[in-house]
Amino acid sequence: MTPTAFGRLARAFAFLVVLRAVATGAHGAAARRPVAPAATAVSATAPSAAVSQEETADLASLRNDAIAAYNKEDYGKASSFATRYVERARAEGRTGREFAAVSFVLGHSRYEMHRKSSGPYPGDYAAEVVGPLEESLRILQDDPAFKNMLLGNAYYELWTMGGRKDADAEGRAHWYLLKSILVREEEVRNRPKTGPEYDLFARHLLAYLERCLDLAQDSSNPDLYTQRIRTAAPWGFATAYDARFWQIYGLTYFDEGNMQAAALWQRGLDAMRDPKADVDAVLATFGRAADLTRQRKDRAEIYRQMADFVSTLDAPERRAQTADFARKAFALNPAEAEIRRLLGSALHLLSYGAYASGRFEEALRQAQEAVTFEWEGMETAFFDLSRAAAELGQESDALTHGERAYRMAKAKTSGSALQPFAQNYVNILRQFGQDGLAARILKDEAALGVR
C-alpha cells in the first residue's frame, strides 16, 4: 500500500469511537463481575491462637463491608473498609485467597477514585493502586481477562504520570493488556465473527491496538508494537470494524515499519476529525511524525496531509500555512499529482487574496511560483498572473497569460466555469487597446454573459 493510497483510506474512514467502557479499560459495573463475599474465612493462613473470635469476626465484617460497597460502586467506602482490612490482615500475618480478593477491591477502588478525580494522585500510586492489584492477581486467578486489563490500565496511568519515560511501567502496561487480549481471543476462537461474543472481543481488541499506538508514540522500543499489531489486527478482519483494523494494520508498513512515526501520524489523522481539537496541537503531532519519518515520500505524505487539513480552515494565516506545508511536500515528492494540486491551489488563494487587497506585486509573485510546475487547475494561476501583470502595466505578460488562461480553461470546461476566464481576457484586451480582438471573443462567447 503506497503512502498516498493509505492517506486516502485514512481520510475516507471516519474515526471509530471505541465504546468508552472498553477503551478506558472496561471500568463500569457492566464490565466486571461483582466480588462475592465469602460466608466463612478462606484465608490460606489461619488466624493465630492469640487472635480472639471477636477480632476474627470484625475482620470478616470489614471484608464483607468492603465487598458490598465495591459491588455498589461506592468506591470511597470500599477503599476505606478494604484499607482497614488489609492493614489488620497484614499485622496478623494473613494471606491467601480472601486477602487477595480484598486487595483487589482496594486497588481497583483507589484506581476508580483517581480516574474520576481531576487532580494528581495524592499518595504513592505504584504502592497503593498497582501494588494491591498485582499482589491480588498473583494469588487469585479468577476473571483473568478483566483483571489483566485493569492492571494494564493501571500501569499505563503510572507510565503517564511519570512523563511516559519509565520503560518498565510501559512494558507492564502492554504485557498485562496483551495477556487480557490473549485470554479473550482463546474464548472466542471458534465463534462466528458476526456473533455478539466476537463483536465484544473485537471492541476489546481495538482498545488494545489503540493502546499500542499510544504507547508507541513515546516508547524506547516502538518496533515491538509493529509486530504486535501485525499479529493481532487480523483477528478483527471481517468484523463490523474491518476498515479500522485494516487501517491500523496498514500503519505497520508506513515508512518501512517506523511505528513511532506511523502512530503519531494516525493520532494526527484521528485528532483532526475532532471539531474540538486544538488546531496547533494537531499540527504539532503531525510535525513530530514528519520529523521522525525517514523516507522522503512518506514524509511528503504527512506534509501533504497537513496542507490538506489547514486548507479547510477559513483564516488568512491558515492559507499561508497551507502553502508552506505543500511546499515541503513538493520538495520531497514533486512527482505526486495531489501534492502539486495542493501547492498550486494554495498559491492561487494567496495570490487572489493579495490581489483583492491591492498588493499586486505580491499577487504576481505567488502566481509566478504557481506556474513553475504542472498541476490540475493551473489555468487559475495564469489567470492570477495576467490580472496582476495588468495592474502593474506589464502589457506583454498580461496579454500572454490572459490568453493562455482562457485557452486552457476553454479546453476543459464551458458555461459558467469558463466565463471568468473569458471576461478577464476581454478586460485585458480592452485595457491595452486590443478592442477588435476583444469584440471577437465577445462574439464567440456571447452565451457566457461576457460584457
Secondary structure, DSSP 8 states (H G I E B T S, - for coil): --HHHHHHHHHHS------HHHHTT--SGGGS------SS---SS---TTS-HHHHHHHHHHHHHHHHHHHTT-HHHHHHHHHHHHHHHHHTT--HHHHHHHHHHHHHHHHHHHHH-SS--SS-HIIIIIHHHHHHHHH--SSHHHHHHHHHHHHHHHHHHTTS--HHHHHHHHHHHHHHHHHHHHHHTTS-TTSHHHHHHHHHHHHHHHHHHHHHHH-S-THHHHHHHHHHGGGGTTSTTHHHHHHHHHHTTGGGT-HHHHHHHHHHHHHTT-TTS-HHHHHHHHHHHHHH--SHHHHHHHHHHHHHHHTTS-SHHHHHHHHHHHHHHHHH-TT-HHHHHHHHHHHHHHHHHHHHTT-HHHHHHHHHHHTSS--TTTHHHHHHHHHHHHHTT-HHHHHHHHHHHHHHHHHH--GGGTHHHHHHHHHHHHHTT-HHHHHHHHHHTGGGT--
